[in-house]
Amino acid sequence: MDSVQSLFKIQVTTDPLYNPSPFFSFSYLKSNQKITNMAQILLVLLPFLVISLTILGVSPIVESRSRARMYLELQCRSALYSDLCVQTLLTYVSKTGLPSPQLLAQISLASCLSKARFTKTYLNLVAKKLNETKNFGNNQAIEDCVHQINDGVNQITQSFKELQKIGKDGDKNFMWHETNVQTWVSAALTDATTCIDGILGDAISKREQIMIKARLLNVKQLASNSLAMFSRFTTRYRASRGIKYPEILS
């Protein structure tokens, strides 16, 4: 017991936490004070460090996106729905490079195709619902619209494939590809317009009409923009290859 007490006494008297010397107390408190001061400084500077690091990290992204937007605004200025054109293409613009006019035309067509397919699916659901309610008068209008949009989907799909062929099989077939794309996309645009005009005259609920019209209108606008982007591409392609329209004999 004495040895244990003796050992405990030695530990207590030699442990500076229990029996600190004046020198140790001063050093220990001074060290703690430095740590406290540093912590306070860091707390003050932390928001500024975070903001600085954020700005440094975001600035290149913002600059890249701003550059991309300026480029797209230039490319889309001939489109009838230029704001939608920029909004549609901006998502796909690479951070390290700007797409060529041909690639932009392809992206525009692909976006239009995606929206047309989505609209077709939605119209099929509406037609199924009308079939269940035996509302055949309204269903006929929807069925006609589904048929038109289905044609539009096929035409845009063909246009996309045709656009990809330009430049791959020589310039001698350029006019053939160009005419096909213009004809098919124009037909898809007409289908969407006809569908809007035909379906809204029936006694479909106002909510359903608004939903259908919004989707069809979006397809129409995207098709119109696709034509503009394609025309911009073909104009530049002709100029770079020296391709001229054949003279029309009077």
MIKE-874601 format. One record per residue: x, y, z of N, C-alpha, C, CB in turn; residue in one letter. Coordinates in steps of 0.1 Angstrom, whole numbers, padded with zeros to 4 digits, always signed. Each point is the difference from the previous one (the first is absolute). Glycine has a CB too. Layout:
BEGIN
XYZXYZXYZXYZA
...
END
This chain:
BEGIN
+0008-0012+0000-0008+0012+0000+0009+0012+0000-0018-0012+0012M
+0028+0012-0004+0009+0012+0001+0007+0002-0014+0004-0004+0025D
+0000-0007-0031+0007+0001-0013-0010+0006-0011+0015-0019+0006S
-0027+0015-0005-0010+0005-0009-0003+0015+0002-0011-0023-0001V
+0010+0026+0014-0002+0014+0003+0012+0009-0004-0015-0007+0019Q
+0027+0001-0017+0012+0007-0003+0001+0002-0015+0011-0010+0020S
-0015+0000-0028+0001+0001-0014-0010+0010-0005+0007-0024-0002L
-0019+0024+0008-0011+0010-0004+0005+0014+0003-0018-0017+0004F
+0025+0019+0008+0005+0013+0004+0010+0005-0009-0005-0006+0023K
+0014-0003-0028+0010+0004-0009-0006+0004-0014+0016-0016+0011I
-0026+0009-0015-0007+0003-0013-0007+0014+0001-0002-0025-0005Q
-0004+0027+0017-0007+0012+0001+0009+0012+0001-0018-0012+0012V
+0029+0011-0005+0009+0011+0003+0009+0002-0013+0000-0005+0024T
+0001-0005-0032+0009+0002-0012-0008+0003-0013+0017-0015+0011T
-0030+0013-0010-0009+0003-0011-0003+0015-0001-0010-0024+0001D
+0014+0031-0011-0002+0015+0000-0015+0003+0000+0021+0003-0012P
-0030-0012+0008-0014+0003+0001-0005+0001+0014-0003-0011-0022L
+0009+0003+0031-0003+0000+0014+0008+0010+0008-0007-0024-0002Y
+0020+0025-0001+0008+0009+0007+0010+0007-0009-0001-0015+0019N
-0005+0024-0027+0008+0007-0011+0010+0009+0006-0018-0002-0016P
+0030+0003+0010+0009+0010+0004-0004+0013-0006+0019-0017+0002S
-0014+0028+0004-0003+0013-0005+0004+0001-0015+0003+0010+0022P
+0008-0015-0026+0005+0000-0014-0010-0007-0009+0024+0002+0008F
-0028-0014-0004-0009-0008-0008-0014+0007-0002+0012-0022+0008F
-0016+0027+0003-0013+0007+0000+0000+0011-0010-0004-0006+0024S
+0014+0014-0024+0001+0011-0009+0001-0005-0015+0012+0014+0018F
-0004-0024-0020+0002-0005-0014-0013-0006-0005+0024-0005+0005S
-0031-0003+0004-0012-0007-0003-0011+0010-0004+0006-0019+0015Y
-0008+0030-0006-0010+0010-0003+0003+0008-0012-0004+0001+0024L
+0017+0002-0027+0004+0007-0011-0003-0008-0013+0018+0012+0014K
-0015-0025-0014-0003-0008-0011-0015-0001-0003+0021-0013+0005S
-0029+0012+0006-0014-0001-0002-0005+0013-0006-0002-0016+0019N
+0007+0027-0014-0004+0013-0005+0003+0002-0015+0004+0009+0023Q
+0008-0014-0028+0003+0000-0014-0010-0008-0008+0025+0003+0006K
-0028-0015-0001-0010-0008-0007-0013+0007-0001+0012-0021+0008I
-0016+0027+0003-0013+0007+0000+0000+0011-0009-0003-0006+0024T
+0014+0014-0025+0001+0011-0009-0001-0004-0014+0013+0012+0017N
-0006-0023-0020+0000-0006-0014-0014-0004-0004+0024-0007+0003M
-0030+0000+0006-0014-0005-0003-0009+0012-0002+0004-0020+0014A
-0003+0031-0007-0008+0011-0002+0002+0007-0013+0000+0004+0024Q
+0013-0004-0028+0004+0006-0013-0006-0008-0012+0021+0009+0010I
-0020-0023-0008-0005-0009-0010-0015+0002-0002+0018-0016+0005L
-0025+0017+0007-0014+0002-0001-0004+0013-0007-0002-0013+0021L
+0010+0023-0020-0003+0013-0007+0003-0002-0014+0005+0013+0020V
+0006-0020-0024+0004-0001-0014-0007-0011-0008+0022+0009+0007L
-0028-0018+0000-0006-0012-0006-0011+0004-0011+0004-0012+0021L
-0013+0021-0018-0010+0004-0010+0007+0005-0013-0016+0005+0018P
+0027+0004-0016+0007+0005-0011+0007-0010-0008+0002+0022+0013F
+0004-0032-0006+0007-0011-0007-0010-0008-0008+0017-0001+0019L
-0028-0002-0013-0010-0008-0007-0005+0007-0013-0007-0010+0022V
+0004+0023-0020-0004+0008-0012+0010+0001-0011-0014+0014+0016I
+0027-0012-0011+0011+0000-0010+0001-0013-0007+0012+0017+0014S
-0012-0028-0007+0002-0013-0006-0012-0003-0010+0013-0008+0020L
-0025+0013-0016-0012-0002-0008+0001+0007-0013-0013-0003+0021T
+0018+0016-0020+0001+0008-0012+0011-0005-0009-0007+0020+0013I
+0018-0025-0007+0011-0006-0008-0005-0012-0007+0017+0009+0015L
-0025-0017-0008-0005-0012-0006-0011+0002-0010+0006-0012+0020G
-0015+0022-0018-0011+0002-0009+0003+0009-0012-0015-0003+0020V
+0024+0012-0018+0003+0009-0011+0003-0006-0013+0009+0015+0017S
-0001-0025-0018+0002-0006-0013-0012-0006-0006+0023-0005+0007P
-0032-0001+0002-0012-0006-0005-0010+0011-0005+0003-0019+0016I
-0004+0030-0008-0008+0011-0004+0005+0006-0013-0006+0005+0024V
+0019-0003-0025+0006+0006-0012-0003-0009-0012+0018+0011+0013E
-0016-0025-0011-0003-0009-0011-0014+0000-0004+0018-0014+0008S
-0027+0014+0001-0015+0000-0003-0004+0013-0006-0004-0015+0019R
+0010+0026-0015-0003+0013-0006+0005+0001-0014+0001+0011+0022S
+0010-0017-0025+0006-0001-0013-0009-0008-0009+0023+0003+0009R
-0028-0015-0003-0009-0009-0008-0013+0007-0003+0011-0019+0011A
-0016+0027-0002-0013+0007-0002+0002+0010-0011-0007-0003+0024R
+0018+0011-0024+0002+0010-0010+0001-0007-0014+0012+0015+0017M
-0005-0026-0017+0001-0008-0013-0013-0004-0005+0023-0008+0007Y
-0032+0002+0002-0013-0005-0004-0009+0012-0004+0003-0020+0016L
-0002+0031-0009-0009+0011-0004+0004+0005-0014-0001+0007+0024E
+0013-0008-0028+0004+0003-0014-0006-0010-0009+0021+0011+0008L
-0020-0024-0005-0004-0011-0008-0016+0000-0002+0021-0013+0007Q
-0027+0017+0004-0015-0001+0001-0007+0013-0005+0003-0017+0018C
+0004+0027-0022-0006+0013-0002-0010-0001-0012+0021+0011+0009R
-0019-0021-0018-0009-0001-0012-0012-0009+0003+0019+0003-0015S
-0019-0009+0027-0012-0008+0004-0011+0008+0004+0015-0018+0008A
-0027+0013-0011-0013+0008+0004-0001+0000+0015-0011-0007-0022L
+0015-0004+0028-0001+0000+0015+0014-0001+0006-0023-0012-0001Y
+0030+0023+0000+0014+0000+0003+0003-0003+0015+0003+0017-0019S
-0011-0012+0028+0002-0003+0014-0001-0015+0003-0009+0023+0006D
-0001-0029-0012-0002-0014+0002+0012-0008-0007-0025+0003+0001L
+0030+0002-0012+0011-0006-0007+0012+0000+0009-0009+0008-0022C
+0012+0004+0028+0012+0000+0009-0002-0009+0012+0004+0024-0007V
-0016-0023+0013-0003-0009+0012+0002-0014-0003-0016+0018+0008Q
+0011-0023-0020+0001-0014-0004+0014-0004-0002-0023+0002-0010T
+0031+0006+0004+0013-0004-0004+0011+0001+0011-0006+0006-0023L
+0003+0004+0032+0010+0003+0010+0004-0012+0009-0009+0024+0000L
-0001-0032+0003+0002-0012+0008+0010-0009-0006-0023+0001+0008T
+0024-0002-0021+0009-0010-0007+0013+0006-0004-0020-0011-0008Y
+0022+0024+0010+0013+0006-0004+0011-0005+0009-0012+0021-0009V
+0023-0025+0003+0011-0005+0007+0007+0011+0008+0003-0018-0017S
+0003+0015+0028+0007+0010+0008+0014+0004-0006-0012-0008+0020K
+0017-0001-0028+0014+0001-0006-0001+0005-0014+0009-0017+0016T
-0020+0016-0023-0001+0003-0014-0014+0004-0004+0020-0015-0004G
-0021+0022-0007-0013+0004-0005-0004-0009-0012+0004+0024+0008L
-0016-0029-0008-0004-0009-0011+0000+0007-0014-0014-0013+0017P
+0016+0006-0027+0000+0005-0014-0015+0003-0004+0021-0013-0006S
-0024+0021-0004-0013+0002-0004-0007-0013-0004+0007+0022-0008P
+0000-0032+0003-0007-0013-0004-0004-0007+0013+0014-0001-0021Q
-0005+0001+0031-0003-0007+0012-0012+0007+0007+0024-0008+0002L
-0024+0021-0002-0011+0008+0006-0014-0004-0007+0016+0019+0006L
-0015-0020-0019-0012-0004-0008-0005-0014+0004+0007+0014-0019A
+0003-0023+0021-0003-0014+0005-0007+0000+0014+0019-0008-0014Q
-0013+0016+0023-0005+0001+0014-0014+0006+0000+0024+0003+0008I
-0026+0007-0017-0013+0006-0001-0011-0010-0005+0011+0022-0004S
-0007-0029-0006-0009-0011-0005-0003-0011+0010+0008+0005-0023L
+0003-0009+0030-0002-0010+0011-0009+0005+0011+0023-0009-0006A
-0022+0021+0010-0009+0006+0010-0014+0000-0004+0019+0014+0008S
-0021-0010-0021-0014+0000-0006-0005-0014+0000+0006+0020-0014C
+0002-0030+0010-0005-0014-0001-0004-0005+0014+0015-0003-0020L
-0007+0006+0030-0003-0004+0013-0013+0005+0005+0025-0001+0005S
-0027+0014-0007-0013+0007+0004-0012-0006-0008+0013+0021+0006K
-0011-0024-0019-0011-0005-0008-0003-0014+0005+0008+0013-0020A
+0001-0021+0024-0002-0014+0005-0008+0001+0013+0021-0009-0011R
-0017+0018+0020-0006+0002+0013-0015+0005-0003+0022+0006+0011F
-0024+0002-0020-0014+0005-0003-0008-0011-0006+0009+0023-0004T
-0003-0031-0004-0008-0011-0006-0004-0010+0012+0013+0002-0022K
-0004-0005+0031-0004-0008+0011-0011+0006+0008+0023-0009+0001T
-0022+0022+0002-0011+0006+0008-0013+0000-0007+0017+0015+0009Y
-0017-0013-0022-0013+0000-0008-0006-0014+0000+0009+0019-0014L
+0000-0029+0013-0005-0014+0001-0007-0003+0013+0019-0007-0015N
-0014+0013+0026-0006-0002+0013-0014+0007+0000+0023-0001+0011L
-0024+0013-0017-0012+0007+0000-0011-0008-0008+0013+0022+0002V
-0008-0027-0014-0009-0008-0008-0005-0012+0007+0012+0008-0020A
-0004-0015+0028-0004-0011+0007-0010+0003+0011+0023-0010-0004K
-0021+0022+0010-0009+0004+0010-0014+0003-0006+0019+0010+0013K
-0019-0003-0025-0013+0003-0007-0007-0013-0004+0010+0022-0007L
-0002-0032+0003-0006-0013-0004-0007-0006+0012+0018-0004-0017N
-0013+0005+0029-0006-0006+0012-0013+0007+0003+0023-0006+0008E
-0024+0019-0011-0012+0008+0003-0010-0001-0011+0014+0015+0014T
-0010-0022-0025-0009-0001-0012-0003+0013-0007-0010-0020+0011K
+0019+0029-0009-0002+0014-0006+0007+0000-0014+0000+0011+0023N
-0007-0018-0033+0006-0003-0012+0002+0013-0009-0011-0023+0001F
+0002+0033+0001+0002+0012-0008+0013+0007+0003-0025+0002+0000G
+0028-0001+0012+0013+0006+0004+0011-0009-0003-0011+0013+0018N
+0009-0026-0017+0011-0010-0002+0004+0001-0014-0009-0014+0018N
+0000+0016-0028+0004+0001-0014+0010+0011-0002-0022-0009-0007Q
+0019+0021+0013+0009+0011-0001+0014-0003+0005-0019+0016+0002A
+0019-0023+0009+0013-0004+0006+0007-0010-0008-0009+0004+0023I
+0002-0014-0029+0005-0010-0008+0007+0006-0012-0017-0017+0008E
+0010+0027-0014+0006+0007-0012+0013+0007+0004-0023+0003-0010D
+0023+0003+0022+0011+0007+0004+0012-0010+0003-0015+0018+0010C
+0012-0029-0004+0010-0010+0002+0006-0005-0013-0012-0007+0021V
+0004+0005-0031+0005-0004-0013+0009+0011-0006-0021-0013-0004H
+0017+0026+0005+0009+0010-0005+0013+0001+0007-0021+0013-0006Q
+0020-0014+0020+0013+0001+0007+0009-0012-0002-0012+0013+0017I
+0005-0024-0020+0008-0012-0003+0008+0002-0013-0017-0015+0012N
+0010+0021-0022+0006+0003-0013+0012+0010+0003-0022-0004-0012D
+0019+0014+0021+0010+0010+0003+0013-0007+0006-0018+0017+0003G
+0016-0026+0006+0011-0007+0006+0008-0008-0010-0013-0003+0021V
+0006-0003-0031+0007-0008-0010+0008+0010-0009-0018-0018+0000N
+0012+0029-0003+0006+0010-0009+0013+0006+0006-0023+0005-0010Q
+0022-0001+0023+0011+0005+0007+0011-0010+0002-0015+0016+0012I
+0012-0029-0010+0009-0010+0001+0008-0002-0014-0014-0012+0017T
+0007+0012-0028+0006+0000-0013+0009+0012-0002-0020-0013-0009Q
+0015+0024+0013+0008+0013-0002+0013-0001+0008-0021+0013-0003S
+0021-0018+0015+0012-0002+0008+0010-0009-0007-0013+0004+0021F
+0008-0015-0026+0009-0010-0007+0006+0006-0013-0014-0019+0010K
+0005+0027-0017+0005+0006-0012+0010+0011+0003-0022-0004-0010E
+0021+0012+0020+0009+0010+0004+0014-0006+0003-0019+0014+0009L
+0019-0026-0003+0013-0006+0003+0007-0005-0012-0010-0007+0021Q
+0003+0006-0033+0007-0005-0012+0007+0011-0007-0017-0017-0002K
+0013+0030+0005+0006+0011-0007+0016+0000+0002-0022+0013+0002I
+0029-0012-0013+0014+0000+0001+0007-0014+0000-0002+0022+0012G
-0006-0032-0010+0006-0013+0001+0000-0008-0013-0008-0001+0023K
+0000+0005-0032-0001-0006-0013+0003+0010-0012-0016-0017+0009D
+0024+0027-0006+0004+0010-0010-0010+0011-0001+0012-0018-0012G
-0008+0029+0005-0008+0011-0001-0011-0001-0011+0019+0014+0008D
-0017-0024-0017-0009-0002-0011-0014-0003+0005+0019-0008-0014K
-0021+0002+0026-0013-0003+0005-0005+0010+0010+0006-0024-0003N
+0001+0035+0004-0003+0010+0011-0014+0005-0002+0024+0007+0001F
-0028-0003-0013-0013+0006-0003-0011-0010+0003+0010+0015-0017M
-0007-0028+0014-0010-0010+0003-0003-0001+0015+0008-0013-0020W
+0003+0012+0028-0002+0000+0014-0007+0012+0006+0021-0014+0001H
-0016+0026-0006-0006+0013+0004-0015+0000-0002+0022+0011-0005E
-0026-0014-0007-0014+0001-0004-0008-0010+0009+0006+0006-0023T
-0001-0018+0025-0007-0010+0008-0003+0005+0014+0010-0018-0013N
+0001+0024+0020-0001+0005+0013-0010+0011+0001+0024-0007+0005V
-0023+0017-0014-0009+0011+0000-0015-0004-0002+0018+0014-0009Q
-0020-0024+0000-0014-0005-0003-0006-0007+0012+0006-0002-0024T
+0002-0007+0030-0005-0008+0011-0002+0008+0013+0011-0019-0010W
-0002+0028+0013-0002+0008+0012-0012+0010-0002+0025-0002+0006V
-0026+0007-0018-0012+0009-0003-0013-0007+0002+0015+0013-0016S
-0015-0026+0011-0012-0008+0001-0003-0003+0015+0005-0010-0022A
+0005+0008+0030-0002-0003+0014-0006+0013+0007+0019-0017+0000A
-0014+0029-0004-0005+0012+0005-0015+0002-0003+0024+0010-0002L
-0027-0013-0011-0014+0001-0004-0009-0010+0007+0008+0007-0022T
-0003-0019+0025-0008-0009+0007-0004+0005+0014+0012-0019-0013D
-0002+0025+0020-0002+0005+0013-0010+0012+0000+0023-0007+0007A
-0022+0015-0017-0009+0012-0002-0014-0005-0002+0019+0014-0009T
-0021-0024+0000-0013-0005-0004-0006-0007+0012+0007-0003-0023T
+0001-0004+0031-0005-0006+0012-0005+0010+0010+0016-0019-0004C
-0009+0030+0006-0005+0010+0009-0013+0006-0004+0024+0005+0005I
-0025-0002-0018-0013+0006-0005-0011-0010+0000+0014+0014-0015D
-0012-0027+0013-0011-0009+0000-0005-0005+0013+0009-0007-0021G
+0000+0006+0030-0004-0007+0013-0007+0010+0010+0019-0016-0003I
-0016+0029+0001-0005+0009+0010-0015+0004-0002+0023+0009+0003L
-0028-0013-0015-0014+0003-0002-0010-0010+0006+0008+0010-0021G
-0003-0021+0027-0009-0010+0006-0002+0003+0015+0009-0017-0017D
-0018+0010+0022-0005+0003+0014+0009-0008+0010-0023+0004-0008A
+0036-0003+0006+0009-0006+0010+0001+0011+0012+0013-0014-0018I
-0010+0009+0029+0001+0009+0012+0010+0010-0002-0007-0018+0015S
+0005+0030-0010+0009+0011-0001+0014-0003+0004-0019+0016+0003K
+0020-0023+0008+0013-0004+0005+0008-0009-0009-0009+0002+0023R
+0001-0012-0029+0006-0009-0010+0004+0008-0012-0014-0019+0009E
+0006+0028-0013+0003+0008-0012+0013+0008+0002-0024+0001-0006Q
+0025+0005+0017+0012+0008+0003+0013-0009+0000-0014+0016+0014I
+0013-0028-0008+0011-0009+0001+0004-0004-0014-0007-0008+0023M
-0003+0004-0031+0003-0005-0014+0006+0012-0008-0019-0017+0002I
+0013+0028-0001+0005+0011-0008+0014+0004+0003-0024+0009-0001K
+0027-0009+0014+0014+0004+0004+0010-0010-0006-0009+0010+0022A
+0006-0022-0022+0009-0010-0005+0002+0001-0015-0006-0015+0019R
-0005+0016-0026+0000+0001-0014+0007+0013-0005-0021-0013-0001L
+0018+0024+0009+0007+0013-0003+0015-0001+0001-0021+0012+0007L
+0025-0019+0003+0015-0002+0003+0006-0008-0012-0004+0001+0025N
-0003-0011-0030+0005-0008-0011+0001+0009-0012-0010-0021+0009V
+0000+0029-0011-0001+0009-0012+0012+0010+0001-0025-0002-0001K
+0027+0008+0013+0011+0010+0001+0014-0007-0002-0015+0013+0016Q
+0017-0025-0010+0012-0006-0002+0003-0004-0014-0002-0009+0023L
-0009+0005-0031+0002-0004-0014+0004+0013-0008-0017-0019+0003A
+0010+0030+0001+0004+0013-0007+0014+0004+0002-0024+0007+0003S
+0029-0009+0010+0014+0004+0003+0009-0010-0007-0007+0009+0022N
+0003-0022-0023+0009-0009-0006+0002+0003-0015-0008-0018+0016S
-0003+0023-0023+0002+0004-0013+0009+0012-0001-0023-0008-0005L
+0022+0017+0014+0009+0012+0000+0015-0004+0002-0019+0014+0009A
+0021-0023+0001+0014-0005+0002+0005-0008-0012-0005+0000+0025M
-0003-0007-0031+0004-0008-0012+0003+0009-0011-0014-0019+0007F
+0006+0029-0009+0003+0010-0011+0013+0008+0002-0025+0002-0003S
+0027+0001+0016+0013+0007+0003+0012-0009-0003-0012+0013+0018R
+0011-0026-0014+0010-0009-0003+0003-0002-0015-0006-0012+0021F
-0005+0010-0029+0002-0003-0014+0005+0013-0007-0019-0017+0001T
+0016+0029+0003+0005+0012-0006+0015+0001+0002-0022+0011+0004T
+0027-0015+0008+0014+0001+0002+0007-0012-0007-0004+0011+0023R
-0003-0022-0023+0006-0012-0007+0002+0003-0015-0010-0015+0017Y
+0000+0021-0023+0001+0004-0014+0012+0009-0003-0025-0003-0002R
+0026+0013+0011+0010+0011-0002+0014-0006+0001-0016+0017+0009A
+0018-0027+0001+0013-0006+0002+0004-0009-0011-0004+0002+0025S
-0006-0008-0031+0003-0010-0011-0002+0005-0014-0008-0017+0016R
+0003+0030-0017-0002+0006-0013-0011-0007-0008+0023+0006+0000G
-0033-0010+0007-0012-0007-0006-0010+0011-0004+0004-0022+0013I
-0009+0022-0025-0009+0010-0005-0013-0007-0004+0018+0015-0007K
-0029-0008+0009-0013-0005-0005+0000+0000-0015-0012+0009+0021Y
+0006-0019-0027+0000-0001-0014-0009+0011-0006+0004-0025+0001P
+0000+0031-0012-0008+0010-0006-0013-0005-0006+0022+0012-0005E
-0032-0004+0008-0014-0004-0005-0002+0006-0014-0009-0002+0024I
+0007-0007-0034-0002+0005-0013-0014+0006-0002+0016-0018-0008L
-0017+0029+0003-0013+0007-0003-0006-0005-0012+0008+0020+0012S
END
